Amino acid sequence: MYEKSKMEKFKVNDQTTWWSADETVEIEDPKLGKLKVSTGI
């Protein structure tokens, strides 16, 4: 577990603050359209 003070600040609207994805899944939803979910550490 990382200490909060050592973690980089994550901002949803700023992709430069996003961590690298370990895995990505894409699906097509009939109502929402294309959905992409990425997981990382």
Buried (B, 14 or more C-beta within 10 A) or exposed (E): EEEEEEEEEEEEEEEEEEEEEEEEEEEEEEEEEEEEEEEEE
